[in-house]
Structure formats: structure tokens, C-alpha cells
């Protein structure tokens, strides 16, 4: 039984009002395992109310500049309240407080970018007069909001990934129904209060909390929702796509990210970045480094340096300033990672760093002597585990990177321009990071994958394109 010291209690947010419910769900501090917040549980009538509210709000004008003003003000308010948000994230995710502060700052930037992009939505002239018989015609395109967007967000980046969906959706002129992850809803509900304070028109943002397996089907079965944007597992993404039918769907579904370290790379820098980007947020990041292929000529040097950097990572209470890695999202997930590592060891893998679990903590772990069919290589670990192997030829390593069901991002450390050009053309991913790991991202860049990593792009400008429809207007003079 959880100990409870409730710091936050939230109802559902529908039509600009907080709706209290008798049934509540507890939010657990992932380090102490005590409950620190409670949220309302959504039922079918709540979904219907939220859709009605979103539809009513959408029928009223919300000008480009008004969207800009609201989003920009929320960004400012977020910075003003950075510490409260950072502490909430540290508790609900288990993310170290220093990383949590970084997430708050990135979230503010995401909203700022969304605000600016609200003023840049535009079409283009199409020279239809170049077609015979159309000499007296003129044509141009315009973009219009899709209508009601259902945004379903994951536990690992509970504020910034909400901003990546809500910010562009509002900037584009849509109404939004947000369903945050049940494990980590607190920061998104605090954000909702800021939207209230900033004067967002009632009904433009509705927030429903509860278990995804219960609320998700209620959303996808409601035919008045025009688009779904989801970040999470391929299994759930596939269900959403199947249930959405012909409606718009944008999916970001994860990866088993690969990084290549070539024989001419800066080994000290590459080892430092690999250790950093394999274990931040306990490896629970879609673009976290999972597979590293190191040229055989520099393998021993790289392995020594990355192990040294990994062993210095300090685990502990996320609220402590010197903690570098906190717990995983649940003990169940830590046990799963432990099982995957043990299975790899039984098949011949060698643990050269970490490899032990204590409750919800799993040590930063490096495996060698792996093969590409082990779960720790083939599937998405989503934990603090990285598998390191060697290669000798460029074609070989490109083939091994591509031998994956996923294709979100990859990294390549090299100063060989011809290898960069070859990798750019042949590695099948949504993003290739040169002289960095797969874990590099800034929030205004286009971000999305191929294969089972999903469809569609994030980054405010690119998400707005996903969340609007293009119409051509042809004038006949």
C-alpha cells in the first residue's frame, strides 16, 4: 500500500472548468514510491463532454495573433514557475532535477517556437496559367486547421512532449483534447493552469486523465475527433491507426538507436557523449543510444573510455543536485530490463559495466560480445543498457544499422566526408547526427522516423503542417 502525502489534486479540465470526480488515480513519486498527487478518472461521458466543448470552441474565431499571444505568455509563465515544474517532473518521472529543469526550459522554447509559427502559416501561388486554356486563371493555396486534435503523450518527457503536441495544434487553430500518460500527468495539468492564466479561450484545451487502455478507445471511437497525435509504443500506435481509419494520425513510436564510431573519430568525445546519451533519464528516451558499432581499430580505446565515464554516473534521489540518474518509471520495467540483460548474458554477452538491479534502479549497463538478434539489440530496451560491438567495413556497419524494424535517428562519429555522404544516403532513418549520437535533438528541427518508428514529424513548424489541411483556390477571371 502506498503512503500518501498528496501535494496536488486535479479534476478533469473540460470547457475551461475543472471537473471533480469521485474516482481518483494516484501518482507515485518514482523514487520514494509514495503517492504525491491524485487525478480524476475519465469515463465515456467525460470524453463526450470534452469533444462537445472542443467542437464548440472551434466554431469561434481564434485569430493568428491571439494564438501567438497565448502561447508566448504560457512560455513566459513556464519560465517563471520553472522550479515547481522541475520538482514535479523529478517526482513523477524519476528524472534528475538538473535534467528536469532543462526539460522545462525546452518546453518554454517549444511553446515560443509554436507561437512564432502561428504567425507564419501561409500558402503559395500555383502557376495554373502555365497550362493551355488557363491563361486567365490564378491559383493559390491556404492551410486550414483540421478541427479537433486528440494528443496522447508518454511518460518519459511529460512536459515537453505535451508542448510539442498542444503548442502546434493550438498555433494551427485547432481545439485539443490532451490525454497525458497516467504515470506522469502532473506537469501537464500544471501547464493547463498556465493556459488558463494566459487567457486561452474555454474549450480550446481539454485534459482527460486515466489509464490509456481505458481512455484511448473512447477517444478513437469518437468520430468527431479529426486527428490523433501519439507518442509511445508501436503496439499502441498500430491500434490507434487501425481504430482511426481514414482520419489523420501522427505517430512517434521509438527506436533501438544505433551510433557508429569510426576509426578516425575523436574517441574521448564520442565515449563521453555515448555514456551521456545512453543513460540520461535512465535510458528511457526514444533516441537514447542502444547499439554502438565501433571500428575494430579503436574498439579497445573506446570501450575503456566509455566504461570509465559510465562508472562515474551517480545514481540517487532525483531531487538531489548531484544525482545524474534516477530510478526507472516502475520496478516492473526495471525487472524487465534485468531479464533482458540476463537473457543476453545466457546467450554469450558479457557485462563490462553495471548489470545489477536494486528495486526501481537499474545500473547503467554496458554489454559486449553481443549479437544483433539478442533482445537488447533487436528490440527497444527503453532502459539504461547499451550494447557495443565491432565492425571493419563501412558497408557492413551501414547494413547492421539498417537491420532493424525501427528508423528514428542514428549517430555517426567520423571526419571522413565520403563516409558521411555514403551514410547520409544509405542509412534508413528519419535523422542522422554526424559527430554526435542518435540522442541529439533541438525542438524546432523536424523530428520523426521511418519504418516502425512511426509517421509524421514533430517540431512546431512541421507539426503544424501535419495539423492543417491544404486547400487550393483557383480564380477564373
C-alpha positions, 0 to 999 in steps of 0.5 A, a space after each residue: 500500500 502506498 503512503 500518501 502525502 498528496 501535494 496536488 489534486 486535479 479534476 478533469 479540465 473540460 470547457 475551461 472548468 475543472 471537473 471533480 470526480 469521485 474516482 481518483 488515480 494516484 501518482 507515485 513519486 518514482 523514487 520514494 514510491 509514495 503517492 504525491 498527487 491524485 487525478 480524476 478518472 475519465 469515463 465515456 461521458 467525460 470524453 463526450 463532454 470534452 469533444 462537445 466543448 472542443 467542437 464548440 470552441 472551434 466554431 469561434 474565431 481564434 485569430 493568428 495573433 491571439 494564438 501567438 499571444 497565448 502561447 508566448 505568455 504560457 512560455 513566459 509563465 513556464 519560465 517563471 514557475 520553472 522550479 515547481 515544474 522541475 520538482 514535479 517532473 523529478 517526482 513523477 518521472 524519476 528524472 534528475 532535477 538538473 535534467 528536469 529543469 532543462 526539460 522545462 526550459 525546452 518546453 518554454 522554447 517549444 511553446 515560443 517556437 509554436 507561437 512564432 509559427 502561428 504567425 507564419 502559416 501561409 500558402 503559395 501561388 500555383 502557376 495554373 496559367 502555365 497550362 493551355 486554356 488557363 491563361 486567365 486563371 490564378 491559383 493559390 493555396 491556404 492551410 486550414 486547421 483540421 478541427 479537433 486534435 486528440 494528443 496522447 503523450 508518454 511518460 518519459 518527457 511529460 512536459 515537453 512532449 505535451 508542448 510539442 503536441 498542444 503548442 502546434 495544434 493550438 498555433 494551427 487553430 485547432 481545439 485539443 483534447 490532451 490525454 497525458 500518460 497516467 504515470 506522469 500527468 502532473 506537469 501537464 495539468 500544471 501547464 493547463 493552469 498556465 493556459 488558463 492564466 494566459 487567457 486561452 479561450 474555454 474549450 480550446 484545451 481539454 485534459 482527460 486523465 486515466 489509464 490509456 487502455 481505458 481512455 484511448 478507445 473512447 477517444 478513437 471511437 469518437 468520430 468527431 475527433 479529426 486527428 490523433 497525435 501519439 507518442 509511445 509504443 508501436 503496439 499502441 500506435 498500430 491500434 490507434 491507426 487501425 481504430 482511426 481509419 481514414 482520419 489523420 494520425 501522427 505517430 512517434 513510436 521509438 527506436 533501438 538507436 544505433 551510433 557508429 564510431 569510426 576509426 578516425 573519430 575523436 574517441 574521448 568525445 564520442 565515449 563521453 557523449 555515448 555514456 551521456 546519451 545512453 543513460 540520461 533519464 535512465 535510458 528511457 528516451 526514444 533516441 537514447 543510444 542502444 547499439 554502438 558499432 565501433 571500428 575494430 581499430 579503436 574498439 579497445 580505446 573506446 570501450 575503456 573510455 566509455 566504461 570509465 565515464 559510465 562508472 562515474 554516473 551517480 545514481 540517487 534521489 532525483 531531487 538531489 543536485 548531484 544525482 545524474 540518474 534516477 530510478 526507472 518509471 516502475 520496478 516492473 520495467 526495471 525487472 524487465 530490463 534485468 531479464 533482458 540483460 540476463 537473457 543476453 548474458 545466457 546467450 554469450 554477452 558479457 557485462 563490462 559495466 553495471 548489470 545489477 538491479 536494486 528495486 526501481 534502479 537499474 545500473 547503467 549497463 554496458 554489454 559486449 560480445 553481443 549479437 544483433 538478434 539478442 533482445 537488447 539489440 533487436 528490440 527497444 530496451 527503453 532502459 539504461 543498457 547499451 550494447 557495443 560491438 565491432 565492425 571493419 567495413 563501412 558497408 557492413 556497419 551501414 547494413 547492421 544499422 539498417 537491420 532493424 524494424 525501427 528508423 528514428 535517428 542514428 549517430 555517426 562519429 567520423 571526419 571522413 566526408 565520403 563516409 558521411 555522404 555514403 551514410 547520409 544516403 544509405 542509412 534508413 532513418 528519419 535523422 542522422 547526427 554526424 559527430 554526435 549520437 542518435 540522442 541529439 535533438 533541438 525542438 524546432 528541427 523536424 523530428 520523426 522516423 521511418 519504418 516502425 518508428 512511426 509517421 509524421 514529424 514533430 517540431 512546431 513548424 512541421 507539426 503544424 503542417 501535419 495539423 492543417 489541411 491544404 486547400 487550393 483556390 483557383 480564380 477564373 477571371 
